[in-house]
């Protein structure tokens, strides 16, 4: 199943170096992305948007992950100020449904750690968006709206080192 994993560029960089990564910073036992809430085309998303086609549903899930990437950046003061969403293909057995009405209908829990080998591609803000990311983190609603209007740049899994920081 295709999932959209909210992340940060420093997390991505740490997995490239084989460093330890966790949401609390260095100190985890594995060089991977830890279990967390991710986004996907879930039954709840299909029910919420019955007229959307598969591509539209995937785009909605990607945007929800981009919103959560902003929250991850806020929790990591040293992370570059660019939203990052990683697309991965995982087994449905690695996922657990969410029963939290406060979550987006695309939200699903990734129950296992995943590494760079599972990556299909990355979606990231262009470097010029960093000022709006910083402003949105500070509560600027206008900056958050501008981020919502921006398209994320696409990088194949083989091009991750080329992502501007």
C-alpha positions in Angstrom: 0.0 0.0 0.0 1.3 3.5 -0.8 1.7 5.7 2.2 2.7 9.3 2.7 5.1 9.7 5.6 5.5 13.2 7.1 9.2 13.8 7.8 11.9 16.3 8.0 15.1 16.7 5.9 17.3 16.1 8.9 15.6 12.7 9.4 16.2 11.9 5.8 19.8 12.9 6.0 20.3 10.8 9.2 19.0 7.7 7.4 21.5 8.3 4.6 24.4 8.4 7.0 23.1 5.3 8.9 22.7 7.5 12.0 20.2 6.8 14.6 16.8 8.5 14.1 13.9 9.0 16.4 11.2 11.7 16.8 13.1 12.7 20.0 16.4 13.2 18.0 19.4 10.9 18.1 19.1 7.9 20.4 16.9 5.3 18.6 18.2 1.8 18.0 17.6 1.8 14.2 18.6 3.9 11.2 15.1 4.2 9.9 11.9 6.2 10.2 10.1 5.2 13.4 6.4 4.1 13.5 4.1 7.1 13.4 0.9 8.4 11.9 1.1 8.4 8.1 -1.5 9.1 5.4 -2.9 6.9 2.7 -6.0 6.3 0.7 -8.0 4.7 3.5 -11.7 3.6 3.5 -12.5 6.6 5.6 -11.0 8.9 3.0 -12.9 7.2 0.2 -16.1 7.6 2.3 -15.4 11.3 2.9 -14.7 12.0 -0.8 -16.8 9.5 -2.7 -16.6 11.5 -6.0 -12.8 11.7 -6.1 -10.8 9.4 -8.3 -7.7 7.5 -7.1 -5.3 10.2 -8.1 -7.4 12.9 -6.3 -7.5 10.7 -3.2 -3.7 10.2 -3.2 -3.2 14.0 -3.6 -5.5 14.6 -0.6 -3.5 12.1 1.5 -0.2 13.7 0.4 -1.4 17.2 1.4 -2.5 15.9 4.8 1.0 14.4 5.3 2.5 17.8 4.3 0.5 19.5 7.0 1.8 17.0 9.5 5.4 17.5 8.2 5.0 21.1 9.3 4.2 19.9 12.9 7.3 17.6 12.8 9.5 20.6 11.8 8.1 22.6 14.7 9.2 19.8 17.1 12.7 19.7 15.6 14.3 23.1 15.9 17.4 22.2 14.0 15.5 20.7 11.0 15.6 22.6 7.7 12.5 24.7 7.3 11.0 22.8 4.4 8.1 20.3 4.5 9.0 16.8 3.4 6.7 13.9 2.6 8.1 10.5 1.7 6.1 8.1 -0.4 6.7 4.5 0.5 5.1 1.2 -0.4 4.5 -1.0 2.6 2.5 -4.1 3.4 -1.1 -3.5 4.7 -0.1 -5.7 7.6 2.3 -3.0 8.7 -0.6 -0.5 9.2 -3.3 -0.1 11.8 -6.5 1.8 11.4 -7.0 5.0 13.5 -10.1 5.5 15.6 -9.5 9.1 16.4 -12.1 11.4 15.1 -9.6 14.3 15.5 -7.4 12.8 12.8 -7.8 13.4 9.0 -9.7 10.6 7.2 -6.4 9.7 5.5 -4.6 9.0 8.8 -3.4 5.5 9.5 -0.8 4.2 11.9 2.5 2.8 10.6 3.3 0.1 13.2 6.8 -0.8 12.1 10.0 1.2 11.3 10.7 1.7 7.6 14.0 2.4 6.0 15.2 4.2 2.9 14.9 0.9 0.9 11.1 1.3 1.1 11.2 4.8 -0.4 9.6 5.4 -3.8 10.0 9.2 -3.9 10.1 12.4 -1.9 8.0 15.5 -2.1 9.5 18.7 -0.7 9.0 22.4 -0.7 11.3 24.5 -2.9 13.9 26.3 -0.9 12.1 29.7 -1.3 9.3 28.4 0.8 11.4 28.2 3.9 10.5 31.7 5.0 6.8 30.9 4.8 7.4 27.7 6.7 9.1 29.7 9.5 6.2 32.2 9.5 3.6 29.5 9.5 5.3 27.9 12.5 5.1 31.3 14.2 1.3 31.4 13.7 1.1 33.5 10.5 -2.1 32.3 8.9 -1.2 34.0 5.6 2.0 32.1 5.4 0.1 28.9 6.1 -2.3 29.7 3.3 0.6 30.4 0.9 2.1 27.0 1.8 -1.2 25.3 1.1 -1.1 26.8 -2.4 2.4 25.6 -3.2 3.2 22.4 -5.1 5.7 20.2 -3.5 8.7 19.3 -5.7 9.0 15.6 -6.6 12.3 13.6 -6.3 12.7 10.0 -7.2 14.2 7.7 -4.6 17.5 7.8 -6.5 17.6 11.6 -6.4 17.3 12.2 -2.6 20.8 13.6 -2.3 19.9 16.3 -4.9 17.1 17.8 -2.7 18.2 21.4 -1.9 18.4 22.1 1.8 
